[in-house]
């Protein structure tokens, strides 16, 4: 009798355990994750919201630039949504990361502010030789990154606005340091302290899309791109976007956003990547100027990504620039190379030496043509997979 009771107990216990494992497995499978839901044209916002709500999706934010929304979806909700006549596509909301070599950080204290030096990268692209012609004002550059130190004395006067797409109720102040470093390369002020950027009077806009850890969601990057497009429509003027960030994933929503920015007449520059392998996105997209990194000997950094997508090269090893907390730091990476090109692009836009068809407007294509056509050839003759068309040069680029 005792044996029967014991066996019965074991059967019940096994059943309960199996049920628990099954429920746990189901719960694990049904954990919601962030997705980018792109809708077909012709449906208003109310309909889109209802479509998400019907499957139990939780909206995170709107992505007007690509007619989409970010939502938390369970696998079953995603399957149902894909069958909806209103939905065009569902993409992964992948992680995008800042592209610097963090092991190179050397921070110099803020107080007192160090005397101004001319960083070797600014000197190498000959930026200081054309400041008698232009310092970049009133060209506007959006730094899509970790934010900018809004109180940094070597940039504060040039910072004209911004947005935090991660936490819209917060400021775009930099809690990582990467974005501040990038911004200083573009437009640190020509004064008596710290450093000086490629265009010391360029207007800077802090577009915070990456968190304190230097990474963030693709959807926050897309929202940042949308914000820049809206600012151009509202303010006018010529704009350049710097993206010293990347992902190995080719996501259609990302490319769609890039295409819309490009068609809005905004020049985009991005870091090629630091893997030593294939160029990352968005740099790999043809509408974006991809930049590899060189050292003080004009040699490609061993970790710089390479491939036919590389358009230009610029200094990216041991670059001294502004940093969070009103300090300065030395960093390496294609993240540091890209803003050298961004700065020169802004100077070119100001002088309109890129206006090949003489219509008073420089398109992104014309800006790229001017920068590549005036670059100093490095490596194999002509355009190659390591240096693209060569080292960007401000003096050459400002020639008519």
N, C-alpha and C positions, 0 to 999 in steps of 0.2 A: 504493500500500500504506500509505504514511504517512498519507494522507488518511483511509483507512478506519479505521485505528487511532485517529486523532484523533477521528473521528465516534463511534466505539465508546466512547472515553474520555468524550466529552461526554454520551452517553446514560447511561452508568453514573453519572457525576457528577450528572446531573439526577435520576436515580432515587434516589440516596442522599440528595440534598438534599430531594426531595419526601417521602421516608420520614421524614427528620429533622423536617421541618416538620409533617408529619401527627402524628408522635409527640408533638412539643412542643405542638401544638394540643390533642391529646387529654389530655395531662398538665395543660394549663392548665384545660381544661373539667372535669377530675376533681379539681381542688383542693378539699379539704374546707372547709366553712364552718360557723359556729355556727348551730344551729337549735334551736327550742323544739319538742319532740315531746310532744304532749298525747295521753294514752291514754284509751280508753273505760273505764268503770267495770267492776269485776268481775275484774280481772287483778292477781295479786300481783306483788311487786317482781321475783321471780326470772323470771317470764314476760316482764316488760318488758325486763329486762336481756338475755334471750335474743333477743328480737325485734331489739334494737339490734345485738347481736353478729352475728346471722345475716346482716345486710346490710353488715357491716364498719363500723358506726358506733362512734365512740369517745365514751363517756359523759364529760361534764364535771362535771355535778352534778345533784342531784335538785331538783325544784320541787314539793314536797308540796302547796302551796297550790292548785295548779291540776291536780294529778294528772299532772305532766309531768316531763320530763327535758331537760337541755340536752345536745346531742350534736354532735360534728363529723361532718358527713355530706358525701359527694361527691354530685354531681347524680344519678348512677345509684343510689346508696344511698337517696337521698331518694325517687326514683321508686318503688323497690321497697317502701319503708316505707309510702308512701301507699296501697299496695294491701293492706297488712296489716290483718287483721280487728281487731287490738288497738288500732290507731291511729285516733284521732279527727281529728287535725289536726296540721299542721306549720306553725309560724310563724317568721318571721324574728326573729333575736335582734338587734334594731336597737340603734343607739347612742343613748343618752340623755345630755343635756348640762345642766350647771349654767346657770342663767338670770340671770347678772349682766352688767353692762356693764363689762368689765375695764379699759377705758381710763380709768376714774374712780379707780383705785386710788391712794391716798395713804397710805403706811405711816408710822406714828409709832413710834419705838423703844420697846423694852421697859424699859430701865433708865435712870433710875428710872421706875417706873410713873407715868403722868400723873395729876393729880388728877381726881376724878370730875366728869363733866358729865352733864347730862340731855340726851340726843340729841333733836333737834327732832321726830323721828317718835314717840317715846314720849310726848312732851308733847302732840303733835297728837291722839293717840288718847285723851288724858286718863287714861292708865294710872296715873300717880302720884297721882291724886285718889282712888283707891279702895284704896290700900295699907293704909289703916286698917281695911278690911273683909277683904281677902285679898291675899296675895302669891303665891298659886298652889300652896302646899304642901297636900296631897301629890299634886297632879295630875302625871302623867307625860307628857312630850313626847318623841317620837322624831324626831330630825333625820335624815332619809334624804338623804344628801348625800356630801360628800367626807371626812366624819369631823369630829371636834372636837379642838382642841388640848387634850389631856388634862391638861396642866400649867398652863393659863392661870389666873393668880391671880384673875381676875375671874369665873371660872366653875367652877373646880375642885371646890369644895364641893357644887355642884349636879349634877355629872356622876355618875350612879349606875350606869352600865353601858354596854354596847354590843357591836357585832359588826362584823367586817370580812368582807363577803361576797365580796370579790375574792380576798383571801388569808386564809382563815379562821384560819391559824396566826399571823397578825399582829394587832396591836392596831388599833382604829379611830381612831388618831391622824391628825390632818389634815395632809396633805402638800401641800395646795393653798391653803387659807385661806378658801374660800367657805363651807364648813360651819361653821367657827368664827364667821364673821361673822353668819351666819343664827342660830346658837345664842345669840349674845350679845344679839341683838334680842329673842329670846324670854325669856331668863333670866339675863342678866348680874347679878351680885350687887350689892345696894345697900350699898356700903361707901365707902371714901374714895378709891378709884382708878378710873380708866378711865371706864366707862359704867355704865348700869343698864338692865335689860331690862323688858319689859312685866310679867312676873311674876318678881320677884327670888328667889323660893324654889321655883320650878317644878323638878321633877326632870327632868334631861336624860339622854337616851340617844343615844349616837353610833352611827348605823347607816351605816357607810362602804360605799357602793355605787359611788362615782365615784372615779377615780384622780387622780393628781397633776396631770393635764392638764384636770381638770374634766369628764371624760366617762367613760362606762362602758356596759356591756351591760344591756339591759332585764332579762335573767334575773337579774342581780345585784340589781336593784331589787325584783323579785318575791320573791327570797329574803329580802331585807330586810323586806318587808311580812309575809312568813310569820313571821319572827322576832318581830316586834312582836305579831302575833296570839298566838303561843305565850307571850310574856311576859305578856300580859293574862290569859291562861288560868291561868298559874302564879302571878302576883302579885296579880291583881285590880286594883282601883282604876280610875279613868277615865284614858283615854289619848287623846292627839291626835298625829297624824302631820303633819309639815311636809315637803312636797316642793317645794323650790325648784329644780326640774329639769323637763325636758320633751323631747318628741320630736314631730315633725310627723306621725309615722306612727300610725295607729289600729290597734293590734294586739290581736286578740281575747284573747290570753293576758293582756295587761295589764288589759283591762277585766274579765276573769274574776277576776283577783287583787283588783282594786279592789272588786268586788262582794262578795267573801268577807270582806274587811277591814270593809267597811261593815256587813255582816250580823253581824259579830262585835261591833258596837257601838262602833267606833272612828271618831272624827271625823277627816277628812282635809282638809287645806288645801294648795293648790298655786298656784304662780306661773302667771299667765296666759300669759306669754311676752313676748319683747322684739322681735318682728319688725314690730310696727305693723300686723300683719295678723291672721290667724285665731288663736284661742286654741289652744295646744298641749295635748298629752296628758301627764299625766293630768288637768290642770285642766278640759279640755273634757268629761270624763265627768260626768254629772249627780250622781253620788254624792260628788263632790269639790267643795269650796268654791274657786272660781276667783277670784284676786285680781289686779286691775290696779294700776298704780303712779301715784301723784300726787306733785306737787312742793310746795314750801312755800306756793304760792299756791292750793293745792287744785285745780290743773289737771292733767289727764292728761298724763303724759310722752309725747312724740311717738312714742317707740318701743314704748310699751306695747301689747300685743295687745288686740284688742277683738272684741266679738261678743255674741250672746245668751247665751253660756255664762258671761260675767262675772257674778259674784255680789256682790262687794264691792270697794272700793278702799281703799288704805292707802298711807302714805308709802313712796316707793321711789327718790327722787332725792337724791343726796349724803347717804347715811346713814352715820353714824359708829358703828362697833361693834368688837368684838373681832376679832382676826386671828391667824393662825398665828405661832408663834415668840414667844408671849406679848406680842404687839404689838396695835396698833389700826389700823384703816384706814377710809377713806371709799369706799363703793361705791354704785353705782346699779343698779337692775334690779327687775323684778317679783319676783326672788329675795328682795329686801329687803322688799318689800311684804307678801308672804305671811306671814312670821313675826310681823308686828304682829297679824295676824288670828289666827294660831295662839295667841299669848300671851293675847289677849282671850278666845278660846274656852276656854282652860284656866281662866281666872278665872271665867268663867260656869259651867263645870262644877263648880268648887269651891263656888260659892254656890248652885248648883242653880236659878238663875233661869230656866233653860231647861226645867224640868220642868212642862210645860204640862198634862199629864194627872195630875199629883200622884201618880205611882207610885214616886217616889224614884229614878228613873233618867232621865237625859237621853240620848235617842238622837241619832245624828248629824243626823237630820232636825230634831229639836227645837233642837239647838245652832245649826244654820244658820238656822232660823226666827227664833231670838232675835237672832242677830247682824244679820240683814238687817232685821228689824223695828225694831231700835233704831239703825240706821245714820243718819248725817246725809246727807240727800239732796243730791247734786251733779248738775250738768248738767241735762238735761231732767227735768221732774217725774216722779217714779216711777222704776221700774227701767228702765235704759237699757243700751245696748251698750258704753258707755265706763266707767261707774262702777258698774254693777250697781245694787244698792239704795242705794249711797252709801258714805261714809267710815265705817269701823268706829269705834265709840266705846265705851270701857270703862265710863264712868259710866252711859250710857243702858242698856248691856247688863246691868248689875248691878241695875237696877231690877226689882222683883218683877213 
